[in-house]
Amino acid sequence: MASNRLIQKYFEYTPKEQKDFLISSIIFTFILFFFSWRTSDLNIIRAVLRLIQFFIITGLSLFAFISASKWFAIQRHYTAHYESWIPAALIGFVVSFTSYGLVPLIFPGLITIKRIERLRHGKVFPGENKYDIFTILAIAPITSILISIFMQFLFQVTKISFFYNFMVFNAALAFFCLLPFGKNLGLHLFYTNKTNYVYLLLFSLSFFVLTIFNIFFSAFFAIIVAIILWLIIKGQLKQFNI
């Protein structure tokens, strides 16, 4: 495990990462606003207050999403860097706007990892390995799912809409980041561990749908649904060596 000294030295957000983080957070704030607006009657003051709430939600969620991978990467003697996917984020904005917020389409972008050269042990296995890549990248959507589960519990107890939007956003973040696109985490997870990736994708899809409909214990039911879907498509996946 990495020492506090390594965390202090290598855990950072570069100026570009900070810029990408801010732009993504702003776009996602409006996407979440459209999702909430379709079921709310808002005046100007309430809309502004809602936007502030959503900026807090998207900012904290995206920060946790990125920071979890950064922290875990250092544990494995890597550094992780965030890069937004602005064109896809804007497409999500347009789709959410034109569909009256029907689906919060969230594409956070990519996290790239790099071995810390001075901490490499020997030269037998130079560079990155697939196990490290998968675990470091997968920790980001897993973190979002855990946050969503926690917020779901708070919403069930309090019935405060803030927690509902918090849980939906994190469920959406976890699912859409796993779709297999070039500047998404999904494609890179697919190439490092196809079997684990497919199951994680099926689980995140099930969890996202169940969360939107506010099904309590959605994580438990998502596991069951993911297993059923896996058994259904398992034969077809063998054709692709998955």
C-alpha positions, 0 to 999 in steps of 0.5 A, spaced: 500 500 500 502 506 498 504 511 504 502 518 505 508 521 502 506 518 495 499 520 496 501 527 497 506 527 492 502 524 486 495 525 488 494 532 484 489 535 479 493 538 473 490 545 471 488 541 465 484 536 469 481 542 473 479 545 467 476 539 464 473 537 471 469 544 471 467 544 464 464 537 465 461 539 472 457 545 469 454 540 463 452 535 467 449 540 472 444 542 466 443 535 464 441 533 471 437 539 471 433 537 465 431 530 468 429 534 474 425 539 471 420 535 467 417 533 474 417 539 477 414 546 477 419 551 477 420 559 478 426 563 476 428 563 484 427 555 485 430 554 478 437 557 480 437 554 487 436 547 484 442 549 479 446 550 485 444 544 488 445 540 482 452 543 481 454 541 488 451 534 486 455 533 479 461 536 482 462 532 488 460 525 484 465 527 479 470 528 484 469 522 487 469 518 481 476 521 479 479 521 485 477 514 487 481 512 481 487 516 482 488 514 490 487 507 488 492 508 482 497 510 487 496 504 491 498 500 485 504 505 483 501 508 478 498 515 476 491 517 474 489 523 470 482 525 468 480 527 461 473 530 459 469 528 453 466 534 451 463 532 444 459 527 448 458 531 454 454 536 449 451 530 445 448 528 452 446 535 453 442 536 447 439 529 448 437 531 455 434 538 452 430 535 446 427 529 450 425 534 456 430 530 461 427 523 459 434 520 460 440 523 464 446 522 458 452 522 462 459 521 459 464 523 464 470 522 459 477 518 460 482 516 466 489 514 463 494 511 467 501 511 467 506 507 471 511 511 476 517 509 473 521 510 480 517 505 483 517 499 478 520 493 481 525 490 476 524 490 468 521 483 467 514 486 467 515 493 464 509 498 463 502 497 465 499 490 466 491 488 464 490 487 472 492 493 474 488 497 468 482 494 470 482 495 477 484 502 477 479 504 472 473 499 475 474 503 481 471 509 478 464 506 477 464 502 483 465 508 487 459 511 483 455 505 485 456 505 492 455 513 493 448 511 489 446 506 494 448 510 500 444 516 497 438 511 496 438 509 503 438 517 505 432 518 500 428 512 503 429 515 510 428 522 508 424 523 502 428 529 500 429 530 492 436 532 493 438 525 495 434 522 489 437 526 484 444 524 487 443 517 487 440 517 480 446 521 477 451 517 480 447 511 477 447 514 470 455 516 471 456 509 473 453 506 467 454 511 461 462 511 463 462 503 461 459 504 454 464 501 450 466 508 446 473 510 445 474 516 450 470 512 455 472 507 460 468 501 457 472 500 451 479 500 455 475 495 461 473 491 455 480 490 452 483 488 459 478 483 462 472 482 457 468 477 462 468 482 468 467 488 464 460 485 461 458 483 467 459 490 470 456 493 464 450 488 465 450 490 473 450 497 472 445 497 467 440 494 471 442 498 477 441 504 473 434 502 471 432 500 478 435 506 481 431 511 476 424 507 478 426 508 485 426 500 487 429 500 494 435 495 494 436 496 487 443 493 488 441 487 490 436 486 485 441 488 480 445 483 481 440 478 480 438 481 474 445 481 471 446 474 473 440 472 469 442 476 463 449 473 463 446 466 463 442 468 457 447 471 453 453 467 455 452 462 449 453 468 444 459 471 448 463 465 447 463 466 440 467 473 441 471 469 446 468 472 452 
